[in-house]
Amino acid sequence: MQLTSSAFAPDGAIPRLYTCEGRNVSPPLAWSGVPDGAASLVLIVDDPDAPDPAAPRMTWVHWVLYNLPVAGSELAEAVRELPAGTREGLNDWKRAGYGGPCPPIGRHRYFHKLYALDVALPDLGSPDKKALEQAMRGHVLAEAQLIGTYQKGA
């Protein structure tokens, strides 16, 4: 599987528009190569460099989506209406939806991770990343990731 964005290159800088210093909207994402037998997709966006890339202490979760339909191949920029059947989990601001990069210090890496599952997950309510990863265990057929970076004021 491959995950790309027309807004930034792999390992490239995420434009300000998609951050707390911009409009804080989700970037466009596109994927291909979903394996046969996949029943749903999961998207998790997180930052393993929090709070300081020189001394990371936690992974900050920015977006949690599950049960994305395998028939789709993209999420539009600033997506407001998710594909039918898609469910949202909670980010580390304790809300559903996308929360853009907003690093307190230094240049952080933002991992956009797409997973193809062999099942559609049951309604998990509003799971956090940990609960979603537990529900996914044993069901991942393939995964792809796209890393972008951001530093405030850069």
Phi and psi in radians as a Rosetta constraint file:
Dihedral C 1 N 2 CA 2 C 2 CIRCULARHARMONIC -2.306 0.35
Dihedral N 2 CA 2 C 2 N 3 CIRCULARHARMONIC 2.438 0.35
Dihedral C 2 N 3 CA 3 C 3 CIRCULARHARMONIC -2.160 0.35
Dihedral N 3 CA 3 C 3 N 4 CIRCULARHARMONIC 2.233 0.35
Dihedral C 3 N 4 CA 4 C 4 CIRCULARHARMONIC -2.375 0.35
Dihedral N 4 CA 4 C 4 N 5 CIRCULARHARMONIC 2.917 0.35
Dihedral C 4 N 5 CA 5 C 5 CIRCULARHARMONIC -2.407 0.35
Dihedral N 5 CA 5 C 5 N 6 CIRCULARHARMONIC 2.405 0.35
Dihedral C 5 N 6 CA 6 C 6 CIRCULARHARMONIC -1.340 0.35
Dihedral N 6 CA 6 C 6 N 7 CIRCULARHARMONIC -0.120 0.35
Dihedral C 6 N 7 CA 7 C 7 CIRCULARHARMONIC -1.586 0.35
Dihedral N 7 CA 7 C 7 N 8 CIRCULARHARMONIC -0.443 0.35
Dihedral C 7 N 8 CA 8 C 8 CIRCULARHARMONIC -2.705 0.35
Dihedral N 8 CA 8 C 8 N 9 CIRCULARHARMONIC 2.613 0.35
Dihedral C 8 N 9 CA 9 C 9 CIRCULARHARMONIC -1.421 0.35
Dihedral N 9 CA 9 C 9 N 10 CIRCULARHARMONIC 2.782 0.35
Dihedral C 9 N 10 CA 10 C 10 CIRCULARHARMONIC -0.953 0.35
Dihedral N 10 CA 10 C 10 N 11 CIRCULARHARMONIC 2.279 0.35
Dihedral C 10 N 11 CA 11 C 11 CIRCULARHARMONIC 1.161 0.35
Dihedral N 11 CA 11 C 11 N 12 CIRCULARHARMONIC 0.210 0.35
Dihedral C 11 N 12 CA 12 C 12 CIRCULARHARMONIC -1.640 0.35
Dihedral N 12 CA 12 C 12 N 13 CIRCULARHARMONIC 3.010 0.35
Dihedral C 12 N 13 CA 13 C 13 CIRCULARHARMONIC -1.278 0.35
Dihedral N 13 CA 13 C 13 N 14 CIRCULARHARMONIC 2.337 0.35
Dihedral C 13 N 14 CA 14 C 14 CIRCULARHARMONIC -1.380 0.35
Dihedral N 14 CA 14 C 14 N 15 CIRCULARHARMONIC 2.216 0.35
Dihedral C 14 N 15 CA 15 C 15 CIRCULARHARMONIC -1.053 0.35
Dihedral N 15 CA 15 C 15 N 16 CIRCULARHARMONIC 2.559 0.35
Dihedral C 15 N 16 CA 16 C 16 CIRCULARHARMONIC -0.903 0.35
Dihedral N 16 CA 16 C 16 N 17 CIRCULARHARMONIC -0.595 0.35
Dihedral C 16 N 17 CA 17 C 17 CIRCULARHARMONIC -0.848 0.35
Dihedral N 17 CA 17 C 17 N 18 CIRCULARHARMONIC -0.641 0.35
Dihedral C 17 N 18 CA 18 C 18 CIRCULARHARMONIC -1.600 0.35
Dihedral N 18 CA 18 C 18 N 19 CIRCULARHARMONIC 0.216 0.35
Dihedral C 18 N 19 CA 19 C 19 CIRCULARHARMONIC -2.092 0.35
Dihedral N 19 CA 19 C 19 N 20 CIRCULARHARMONIC 3.072 0.35
Dihedral C 19 N 20 CA 20 C 20 CIRCULARHARMONIC -1.160 0.35
Dihedral N 20 CA 20 C 20 N 21 CIRCULARHARMONIC -0.291 0.35
Dihedral C 20 N 21 CA 21 C 21 CIRCULARHARMONIC -1.564 0.35
Dihedral N 21 CA 21 C 21 N 22 CIRCULARHARMONIC -0.126 0.35
Dihedral C 21 N 22 CA 22 C 22 CIRCULARHARMONIC -2.004 0.35
Dihedral N 22 CA 22 C 22 N 23 CIRCULARHARMONIC -2.319 0.35
Dihedral C 22 N 23 CA 23 C 23 CIRCULARHARMONIC -1.609 0.35
Dihedral N 23 CA 23 C 23 N 24 CIRCULARHARMONIC -0.093 0.35
Dihedral C 23 N 24 CA 24 C 24 CIRCULARHARMONIC 0.994 0.35
Dihedral N 24 CA 24 C 24 N 25 CIRCULARHARMONIC 0.742 0.35
Dihedral C 24 N 25 CA 25 C 25 CIRCULARHARMONIC -1.877 0.35
Dihedral N 25 CA 25 C 25 N 26 CIRCULARHARMONIC 2.725 0.35
Dihedral C 25 N 26 CA 26 C 26 CIRCULARHARMONIC -1.227 0.35
Dihedral N 26 CA 26 C 26 N 27 CIRCULARHARMONIC 2.508 0.35
Dihedral C 26 N 27 CA 27 C 27 CIRCULARHARMONIC -1.334 0.35
Dihedral N 27 CA 27 C 27 N 28 CIRCULARHARMONIC 2.766 0.35
Dihedral C 27 N 28 CA 28 C 28 CIRCULARHARMONIC -1.200 0.35
Dihedral N 28 CA 28 C 28 N 29 CIRCULARHARMONIC 2.391 0.35
Dihedral C 28 N 29 CA 29 C 29 CIRCULARHARMONIC -2.276 0.35
Dihedral N 29 CA 29 C 29 N 30 CIRCULARHARMONIC 2.472 0.35
Dihedral C 29 N 30 CA 30 C 30 CIRCULARHARMONIC -2.388 0.35
Dihedral N 30 CA 30 C 30 N 31 CIRCULARHARMONIC 2.589 0.35
Dihedral C 30 N 31 CA 31 C 31 CIRCULARHARMONIC -2.431 0.35
Dihedral N 31 CA 31 C 31 N 32 CIRCULARHARMONIC 2.777 0.35
Dihedral C 31 N 32 CA 32 C 32 CIRCULARHARMONIC -2.598 0.35
Dihedral N 32 CA 32 C 32 N 33 CIRCULARHARMONIC 2.920 0.35
Dihedral C 32 N 33 CA 33 C 33 CIRCULARHARMONIC 1.327 0.35
Dihedral N 33 CA 33 C 33 N 34 CIRCULARHARMONIC 0.437 0.35
Dihedral C 33 N 34 CA 34 C 34 CIRCULARHARMONIC -1.099 0.35
Dihedral N 34 CA 34 C 34 N 35 CIRCULARHARMONIC 2.227 0.35
Dihedral C 34 N 35 CA 35 C 35 CIRCULARHARMONIC -1.216 0.35
Dihedral N 35 CA 35 C 35 N 36 CIRCULARHARMONIC 2.644 0.35
Dihedral C 35 N 36 CA 36 C 36 CIRCULARHARMONIC -1.012 0.35
Dihedral N 36 CA 36 C 36 N 37 CIRCULARHARMONIC 2.510 0.35
Dihedral C 36 N 37 CA 37 C 37 CIRCULARHARMONIC 1.609 0.35
Dihedral N 37 CA 37 C 37 N 38 CIRCULARHARMONIC -0.157 0.35
Dihedral C 37 N 38 CA 38 C 38 CIRCULARHARMONIC -1.262 0.35
Dihedral N 38 CA 38 C 38 N 39 CIRCULARHARMONIC 2.416 0.35
Dihedral C 38 N 39 CA 39 C 39 CIRCULARHARMONIC -1.949 0.35
Dihedral N 39 CA 39 C 39 N 40 CIRCULARHARMONIC -0.350 0.35
Dihedral C 39 N 40 CA 40 C 40 CIRCULARHARMONIC -2.837 0.35
Dihedral N 40 CA 40 C 40 N 41 CIRCULARHARMONIC 2.904 0.35
Dihedral C 40 N 41 CA 41 C 41 CIRCULARHARMONIC -2.149 0.35
Dihedral N 41 CA 41 C 41 N 42 CIRCULARHARMONIC 2.656 0.35
Dihedral C 41 N 42 CA 42 C 42 CIRCULARHARMONIC -2.184 0.35
Dihedral N 42 CA 42 C 42 N 43 CIRCULARHARMONIC 2.427 0.35
Dihedral C 42 N 43 CA 43 C 43 CIRCULARHARMONIC -2.157 0.35
Dihedral N 43 CA 43 C 43 N 44 CIRCULARHARMONIC 2.204 0.35
Dihedral C 43 N 44 CA 44 C 44 CIRCULARHARMONIC -2.221 0.35
Dihedral N 44 CA 44 C 44 N 45 CIRCULARHARMONIC 2.256 0.35
Dihedral C 44 N 45 CA 45 C 45 CIRCULARHARMONIC -2.041 0.35
Dihedral N 45 CA 45 C 45 N 46 CIRCULARHARMONIC 2.137 0.35
Dihedral C 45 N 46 CA 46 C 46 CIRCULARHARMONIC -2.554 0.35
Dihedral N 46 CA 46 C 46 N 47 CIRCULARHARMONIC 2.917 0.35
Dihedral C 46 N 47 CA 47 C 47 CIRCULARHARMONIC -2.187 0.35
Dihedral N 47 CA 47 C 47 N 48 CIRCULARHARMONIC 1.867 0.35
Dihedral C 47 N 48 CA 48 C 48 CIRCULARHARMONIC -1.430 0.35
Dihedral N 48 CA 48 C 48 N 49 CIRCULARHARMONIC 0.066 0.35
Dihedral C 48 N 49 CA 49 C 49 CIRCULARHARMONIC -1.789 0.35
Dihedral N 49 CA 49 C 49 N 50 CIRCULARHARMONIC 0.231 0.35
Dihedral C 49 N 50 CA 50 C 50 CIRCULARHARMONIC -1.391 0.35
Dihedral N 50 CA 50 C 50 N 51 CIRCULARHARMONIC 2.543 0.35
Dihedral C 50 N 51 CA 51 C 51 CIRCULARHARMONIC -1.484 0.35
Dihedral N 51 CA 51 C 51 N 52 CIRCULARHARMONIC -0.314 0.35
Dihedral C 51 N 52 CA 52 C 52 CIRCULARHARMONIC -2.296 0.35
Dihedral N 52 CA 52 C 52 N 53 CIRCULARHARMONIC 2.113 0.35
Dihedral C 52 N 53 CA 53 C 53 CIRCULARHARMONIC -0.998 0.35
Dihedral N 53 CA 53 C 53 N 54 CIRCULARHARMONIC -0.433 0.35
Dihedral C 53 N 54 CA 54 C 54 CIRCULARHARMONIC -1.330 0.35
Dihedral N 54 CA 54 C 54 N 55 CIRCULARHARMONIC -0.365 0.35
Dihedral C 54 N 55 CA 55 C 55 CIRCULARHARMONIC -2.608 0.35
Dihedral N 55 CA 55 C 55 N 56 CIRCULARHARMONIC 1.165 0.35
Dihedral C 55 N 56 CA 56 C 56 CIRCULARHARMONIC -1.137 0.35
Dihedral N 56 CA 56 C 56 N 57 CIRCULARHARMONIC 2.445 0.35
Dihedral C 56 N 57 CA 57 C 57 CIRCULARHARMONIC -2.130 0.35
Dihedral N 57 CA 57 C 57 N 58 CIRCULARHARMONIC -0.202 0.35
Dihedral C 57 N 58 CA 58 C 58 CIRCULARHARMONIC -2.817 0.35
Dihedral N 58 CA 58 C 58 N 59 CIRCULARHARMONIC 2.908 0.35
Dihedral C 58 N 59 CA 59 C 59 CIRCULARHARMONIC -1.861 0.35
Dihedral N 59 CA 59 C 59 N 60 CIRCULARHARMONIC 2.145 0.35
Dihedral C 59 N 60 CA 60 C 60 CIRCULARHARMONIC -1.683 0.35
Dihedral N 60 CA 60 C 60 N 61 CIRCULARHARMONIC 2.222 0.35
Dihedral C 60 N 61 CA 61 C 61 CIRCULARHARMONIC -1.641 0.35
Dihedral N 61 CA 61 C 61 N 62 CIRCULARHARMONIC 2.226 0.35
Dihedral C 61 N 62 CA 62 C 62 CIRCULARHARMONIC -1.825 0.35
Dihedral N 62 CA 62 C 62 N 63 CIRCULARHARMONIC -0.443 0.35
Dihedral C 62 N 63 CA 63 C 63 CIRCULARHARMONIC -2.834 0.35
Dihedral N 63 CA 63 C 63 N 64 CIRCULARHARMONIC 2.411 0.35
Dihedral C 63 N 64 CA 64 C 64 CIRCULARHARMONIC -2.397 0.35
Dihedral N 64 CA 64 C 64 N 65 CIRCULARHARMONIC 2.003 0.35
Dihedral C 64 N 65 CA 65 C 65 CIRCULARHARMONIC -2.224 0.35
Dihedral N 65 CA 65 C 65 N 66 CIRCULARHARMONIC 2.488 0.35
Dihedral C 65 N 66 CA 66 C 66 CIRCULARHARMONIC -2.471 0.35
Dihedral N 66 CA 66 C 66 N 67 CIRCULARHARMONIC 2.871 0.35
Dihedral C 66 N 67 CA 67 C 67 CIRCULARHARMONIC 1.048 0.35
Dihedral N 67 CA 67 C 67 N 68 CIRCULARHARMONIC 0.557 0.35
Dihedral C 67 N 68 CA 68 C 68 CIRCULARHARMONIC -1.098 0.35
Dihedral N 68 CA 68 C 68 N 69 CIRCULARHARMONIC 2.387 0.35
Dihedral C 68 N 69 CA 69 C 69 CIRCULARHARMONIC -1.221 0.35
Dihedral N 69 CA 69 C 69 N 70 CIRCULARHARMONIC 2.469 0.35
Dihedral C 69 N 70 CA 70 C 70 CIRCULARHARMONIC -1.258 0.35
Dihedral N 70 CA 70 C 70 N 71 CIRCULARHARMONIC -0.297 0.35
Dihedral C 70 N 71 CA 71 C 71 CIRCULARHARMONIC -1.240 0.35
Dihedral N 71 CA 71 C 71 N 72 CIRCULARHARMONIC -0.376 0.35
Dihedral C 71 N 72 CA 72 C 72 CIRCULARHARMONIC -1.447 0.35
Dihedral N 72 CA 72 C 72 N 73 CIRCULARHARMONIC 2.929 0.35
Dihedral C 72 N 73 CA 73 C 73 CIRCULARHARMONIC -2.466 0.35
Dihedral N 73 CA 73 C 73 N 74 CIRCULARHARMONIC 0.176 0.35
Dihedral C 73 N 74 CA 74 C 74 CIRCULARHARMONIC -2.890 0.35
Dihedral N 74 CA 74 C 74 N 75 CIRCULARHARMONIC 2.808 0.35
Dihedral C 74 N 75 CA 75 C 75 CIRCULARHARMONIC -2.152 0.35
Dihedral N 75 CA 75 C 75 N 76 CIRCULARHARMONIC 2.245 0.35
Dihedral C 75 N 76 CA 76 C 76 CIRCULARHARMONIC -1.252 0.35
Dihedral N 76 CA 76 C 76 N 77 CIRCULARHARMONIC 2.775 0.35
Dihedral C 76 N 77 CA 77 C 77 CIRCULARHARMONIC -0.994 0.35
Dihedral N 77 CA 77 C 77 N 78 CIRCULARHARMONIC 2.449 0.35
Dihedral C 77 N 78 CA 78 C 78 CIRCULARHARMONIC 0.946 0.35
Dihedral N 78 CA 78 C 78 N 79 CIRCULARHARMONIC 0.680 0.35
Dihedral C 78 N 79 CA 79 C 79 CIRCULARHARMONIC -0.977 0.35
Dihedral N 79 CA 79 C 79 N 80 CIRCULARHARMONIC 2.230 0.35
Dihedral C 79 N 80 CA 80 C 80 CIRCULARHARMONIC -1.887 0.35
Dihedral N 80 CA 80 C 80 N 81 CIRCULARHARMONIC -0.683 0.35
Dihedral C 80 N 81 CA 81 C 81 CIRCULARHARMONIC -1.899 0.35
Dihedral N 81 CA 81 C 81 N 82 CIRCULARHARMONIC 1.921 0.35
Dihedral C 81 N 82 CA 82 C 82 CIRCULARHARMONIC -1.288 0.35
Dihedral N 82 CA 82 C 82 N 83 CIRCULARHARMONIC 2.703 0.35
Dihedral C 82 N 83 CA 83 C 83 CIRCULARHARMONIC -0.969 0.35
Dihedral N 83 CA 83 C 83 N 84 CIRCULARHARMONIC 2.580 0.35
Dihedral C 83 N 84 CA 84 C 84 CIRCULARHARMONIC -0.911 0.35
Dihedral N 84 CA 84 C 84 N 85 CIRCULARHARMONIC 2.315 0.35
Dihedral C 84 N 85 CA 85 C 85 CIRCULARHARMONIC 1.599 0.35
Dihedral N 85 CA 85 C 85 N 86 CIRCULARHARMONIC -0.277 0.35
Dihedral C 85 N 86 CA 86 C 86 CIRCULARHARMONIC -1.206 0.35
Dihedral N 86 CA 86 C 86 N 87 CIRCULARHARMONIC 2.391 0.35
Dihedral C 86 N 87 CA 87 C 87 CIRCULARHARMONIC -2.020 0.35
Dihedral N 87 CA 87 C 87 N 88 CIRCULARHARMONIC 2.624 0.35
Dihedral C 87 N 88 CA 88 C 88 CIRCULARHARMONIC -1.935 0.35
Dihedral N 88 CA 88 C 88 N 89 CIRCULARHARMONIC 2.434 0.35
Dihedral C 88 N 89 CA 89 C 89 CIRCULARHARMONIC -1.733 0.35
Dihedral N 89 CA 89 C 89 N 90 CIRCULARHARMONIC -2.972 0.35
Dihedral C 89 N 90 CA 90 C 90 CIRCULARHARMONIC -1.753 0.35
Dihedral N 90 CA 90 C 90 N 91 CIRCULARHARMONIC 2.407 0.35
Dihedral C 90 N 91 CA 91 C 91 CIRCULARHARMONIC -1.505 0.35
Dihedral N 91 CA 91 C 91 N 92 CIRCULARHARMONIC -3.079 0.35
Dihedral C 91 N 92 CA 92 C 92 CIRCULARHARMONIC -1.372 0.35
Dihedral N 92 CA 92 C 92 N 93 CIRCULARHARMONIC 0.013 0.35
Dihedral C 92 N 93 CA 93 C 93 CIRCULARHARMONIC -1.554 0.35
Dihedral N 93 CA 93 C 93 N 94 CIRCULARHARMONIC 0.066 0.35
Dihedral C 93 N 94 CA 94 C 94 CIRCULARHARMONIC 1.142 0.35
Dihedral N 94 CA 94 C 94 N 95 CIRCULARHARMONIC 0.598 0.35
Dihedral C 94 N 95 CA 95 C 95 CIRCULARHARMONIC -2.376 0.35
Dihedral N 95 CA 95 C 95 N 96 CIRCULARHARMONIC 2.763 0.35
Dihedral C 95 N 96 CA 96 C 96 CIRCULARHARMONIC -1.371 0.35
Dihedral N 96 CA 96 C 96 N 97 CIRCULARHARMONIC 2.737 0.35
Dihedral C 96 N 97 CA 97 C 97 CIRCULARHARMONIC 1.762 0.35
Dihedral N 97 CA 97 C 97 N 98 CIRCULARHARMONIC 3.114 0.35
Dihedral C 97 N 98 CA 98 C 98 CIRCULARHARMONIC -1.448 0.35
Dihedral N 98 CA 98 C 98 N 99 CIRCULARHARMONIC 2.368 0.35
Dihedral C 98 N 99 CA 99 C 99 CIRCULARHARMONIC -2.167 0.35
Dihedral N 99 CA 99 C 99 N 100 CIRCULARHARMONIC 2.076 0.35
Dihedral C 99 N 100 CA 100 C 100 CIRCULARHARMONIC -1.316 0.35
Dihedral N 100 CA 100 C 100 N 101 CIRCULARHARMONIC 2.936 0.35
Dihedral C 100 N 101 CA 101 C 101 CIRCULARHARMONIC -0.939 0.35
Dihedral N 101 CA 101 C 101 N 102 CIRCULARHARMONIC 2.417 0.35
Dihedral C 101 N 102 CA 102 C 102 CIRCULARHARMONIC -2.733 0.35
Dihedral N 102 CA 102 C 102 N 103 CIRCULARHARMONIC 0.984 0.35
Dihedral C 102 N 103 CA 103 C 103 CIRCULARHARMONIC -1.192 0.35
Dihedral N 103 CA 103 C 103 N 104 CIRCULARHARMONIC 2.356 0.35
Dihedral C 103 N 104 CA 104 C 104 CIRCULARHARMONIC -1.250 0.35
Dihedral N 104 CA 104 C 104 N 105 CIRCULARHARMONIC -0.471 0.35
Dihedral C 104 N 105 CA 105 C 105 CIRCULARHARMONIC -2.721 0.35
Dihedral N 105 CA 105 C 105 N 106 CIRCULARHARMONIC 2.442 0.35
Dihedral C 105 N 106 CA 106 C 106 CIRCULARHARMONIC 1.310 0.35
Dihedral N 106 CA 106 C 106 N 107 CIRCULARHARMONIC -3.140 0.35
Dihedral C 106 N 107 CA 107 C 107 CIRCULARHARMONIC -1.644 0.35
Dihedral N 107 CA 107 C 107 N 108 CIRCULARHARMONIC 2.109 0.35
Dihedral C 107 N 108 CA 108 C 108 CIRCULARHARMONIC -1.805 0.35
Dihedral N 108 CA 108 C 108 N 109 CIRCULARHARMONIC 2.725 0.35
Dihedral C 108 N 109 CA 109 C 109 CIRCULARHARMONIC -1.754 0.35
Dihedral N 109 CA 109 C 109 N 110 CIRCULARHARMONIC 2.408 0.35
Dihedral C 109 N 110 CA 110 C 110 CIRCULARHARMONIC -2.079 0.35
Dihedral N 110 CA 110 C 110 N 111 CIRCULARHARMONIC 1.999 0.35
Dihedral C 110 N 111 CA 111 C 111 CIRCULARHARMONIC -1.638 0.35
Dihedral N 111 CA 111 C 111 N 112 CIRCULARHARMONIC 2.071 0.35
Dihedral C 111 N 112 CA 112 C 112 CIRCULARHARMONIC -1.751 0.35
Dihedral N 112 CA 112 C 112 N 113 CIRCULARHARMONIC 1.930 0.35
Dihedral C 112 N 113 CA 113 C 113 CIRCULARHARMONIC -2.027 0.35
Dihedral N 113 CA 113 C 113 N 114 CIRCULARHARMONIC 2.189 0.35
Dihedral C 113 N 114 CA 114 C 114 CIRCULARHARMONIC -1.984 0.35
Dihedral N 114 CA 114 C 114 N 115 CIRCULARHARMONIC 2.282 0.35
Dihedral C 114 N 115 CA 115 C 115 CIRCULARHARMONIC -2.136 0.35
Dihedral N 115 CA 115 C 115 N 116 CIRCULARHARMONIC 2.367 0.35
Dihedral C 115 N 116 CA 116 C 116 CIRCULARHARMONIC -1.729 0.35
Dihedral N 116 CA 116 C 116 N 117 CIRCULARHARMONIC 2.201 0.35
Dihedral C 116 N 117 CA 117 C 117 CIRCULARHARMONIC -1.927 0.35
Dihedral N 117 CA 117 C 117 N 118 CIRCULARHARMONIC 2.671 0.35
Dihedral C 117 N 118 CA 118 C 118 CIRCULARHARMONIC -1.477 0.35
Dihedral N 118 CA 118 C 118 N 119 CIRCULARHARMONIC 0.049 0.35
Dihedral C 118 N 119 CA 119 C 119 CIRCULARHARMONIC -2.426 0.35
Dihedral N 119 CA 119 C 119 N 120 CIRCULARHARMONIC 2.776 0.35
Dihedral C 119 N 120 CA 120 C 120 CIRCULARHARMONIC -1.582 0.35
Dihedral N 120 CA 120 C 120 N 121 CIRCULARHARMONIC 2.291 0.35
Dihedral C 120 N 121 CA 121 C 121 CIRCULARHARMONIC -1.315 0.35
Dihedral N 121 CA 121 C 121 N 122 CIRCULARHARMONIC 2.641 0.35
Dihedral C 121 N 122 CA 122 C 122 CIRCULARHARMONIC -1.170 0.35
Dihedral N 122 CA 122 C 122 N 123 CIRCULARHARMONIC 2.936 0.35
Dihedral C 122 N 123 CA 123 C 123 CIRCULARHARMONIC -1.138 0.35
Dihedral N 123 CA 123 C 123 N 124 CIRCULARHARMONIC 1.977 0.35
Dihedral C 123 N 124 CA 124 C 124 CIRCULARHARMONIC -1.672 0.35
Dihedral N 124 CA 124 C 124 N 125 CIRCULARHARMONIC 0.162 0.35
Dihedral C 124 N 125 CA 125 C 125 CIRCULARHARMONIC 1.307 0.35
Dihedral N 125 CA 125 C 125 N 126 CIRCULARHARMONIC -2.200 0.35
Dihedral C 125 N 126 CA 126 C 126 CIRCULARHARMONIC -2.091 0.35
Dihedral N 126 CA 126 C 126 N 127 CIRCULARHARMONIC 1.335 0.35
Dihedral C 126 N 127 CA 127 C 127 CIRCULARHARMONIC -1.263 0.35
Dihedral N 127 CA 127 C 127 N 128 CIRCULARHARMONIC 2.644 0.35
Dihedral C 127 N 128 CA 128 C 128 CIRCULARHARMONIC -1.473 0.35
Dihedral N 128 CA 128 C 128 N 129 CIRCULARHARMONIC 3.079 0.35
Dihedral C 128 N 129 CA 129 C 129 CIRCULARHARMONIC -0.985 0.35
Dihedral N 129 CA 129 C 129 N 130 CIRCULARHARMONIC -0.778 0.35
Dihedral C 129 N 130 CA 130 C 130 CIRCULARHARMONIC -1.056 0.35
Dihedral N 130 CA 130 C 130 N 131 CIRCULARHARMONIC -0.808 0.35
Dihedral C 130 N 131 CA 131 C 131 CIRCULARHARMONIC -1.131 0.35
Dihedral N 131 CA 131 C 131 N 132 CIRCULARHARMONIC -0.681 0.35
Dihedral C 131 N 132 CA 132 C 132 CIRCULARHARMONIC -1.155 0.35
Dihedral N 132 CA 132 C 132 N 133 CIRCULARHARMONIC -0.773 0.35
Dihedral C 132 N 133 CA 133 C 133 CIRCULARHARMONIC -1.075 0.35
Dihedral N 133 CA 133 C 133 N 134 CIRCULARHARMONIC -0.616 0.35
Dihedral C 133 N 134 CA 134 C 134 CIRCULARHARMONIC -1.133 0.35
Dihedral N 134 CA 134 C 134 N 135 CIRCULARHARMONIC -0.737 0.35
Dihedral C 134 N 135 CA 135 C 135 CIRCULARHARMONIC -1.164 0.35
Dihedral N 135 CA 135 C 135 N 136 CIRCULARHARMONIC -0.527 0.35
Dihedral C 135 N 136 CA 136 C 136 CIRCULARHARMONIC -1.356 0.35
Dihedral N 136 CA 136 C 136 N 137 CIRCULARHARMONIC -0.385 0.35
Dihedral C 136 N 137 CA 137 C 137 CIRCULARHARMONIC -0.907 0.35
Dihedral N 137 CA 137 C 137 N 138 CIRCULARHARMONIC 2.249 0.35
Dihedral C 137 N 138 CA 138 C 138 CIRCULARHARMONIC 1.464 0.35
Dihedral N 138 CA 138 C 138 N 139 CIRCULARHARMONIC 0.002 0.35
Dihedral C 138 N 139 CA 139 C 139 CIRCULARHARMONIC -2.064 0.35
Dihedral N 139 CA 139 C 139 N 140 CIRCULARHARMONIC 0.012 0.35
Dihedral C 139 N 140 CA 140 C 140 CIRCULARHARMONIC -1.433 0.35
Dihedral N 140 CA 140 C 140 N 141 CIRCULARHARMONIC 2.081 0.35
Dihedral C 140 N 141 CA 141 C 141 CIRCULARHARMONIC -1.590 0.35
Dihedral N 141 CA 141 C 141 N 142 CIRCULARHARMONIC -0.599 0.35
Dihedral C 141 N 142 CA 142 C 142 CIRCULARHARMONIC -2.808 0.35
Dihedral N 142 CA 142 C 142 N 143 CIRCULARHARMONIC 2.788 0.35
Dihedral C 142 N 143 CA 143 C 143 CIRCULARHARMONIC -2.565 0.35
Dihedral N 143 CA 143 C 143 N 144 CIRCULARHARMONIC 2.736 0.35
Dihedral C 143 N 144 CA 144 C 144 CIRCULARHARMONIC -2.480 0.35
Dihedral N 144 CA 144 C 144 N 145 CIRCULARHARMONIC 2.675 0.35
Dihedral C 144 N 145 CA 145 C 145 CIRCULARHARMONIC -2.472 0.35
Dihedral N 145 CA 145 C 145 N 146 CIRCULARHARMONIC 2.645 0.35
Dihedral C 145 N 146 CA 146 C 146 CIRCULARHARMONIC -2.289 0.35
Dihedral N 146 CA 146 C 146 N 147 CIRCULARHARMONIC 2.164 0.35
Dihedral C 146 N 147 CA 147 C 147 CIRCULARHARMONIC -1.869 0.35
Dihedral N 147 CA 147 C 147 N 148 CIRCULARHARMONIC 2.309 0.35
Dihedral C 147 N 148 CA 148 C 148 CIRCULARHARMONIC -2.178 0.35
Dihedral N 148 CA 148 C 148 N 149 CIRCULARHARMONIC 2.810 0.35
Dihedral C 148 N 149 CA 149 C 149 CIRCULARHARMONIC -2.161 0.35
Dihedral N 149 CA 149 C 149 N 150 CIRCULARHARMONIC 2.742 0.35
Dihedral C 149 N 150 CA 150 C 150 CIRCULARHARMONIC -2.705 0.35
Dihedral N 150 CA 150 C 150 N 151 CIRCULARHARMONIC 2.468 0.35
Dihedral C 150 N 151 CA 151 C 151 CIRCULARHARMONIC -2.381 0.35
Dihedral N 151 CA 151 C 151 N 152 CIRCULARHARMONIC 2.266 0.35
Dihedral C 151 N 152 CA 152 C 152 CIRCULARHARMONIC -1.026 0.35
Dihedral N 152 CA 152 C 152 N 153 CIRCULARHARMONIC 2.426 0.35
Dihedral C 152 N 153 CA 153 C 153 CIRCULARHARMONIC 1.270 0.35
Dihedral N 153 CA 153 C 153 N 154 CIRCULARHARMONIC 0.031 0.35
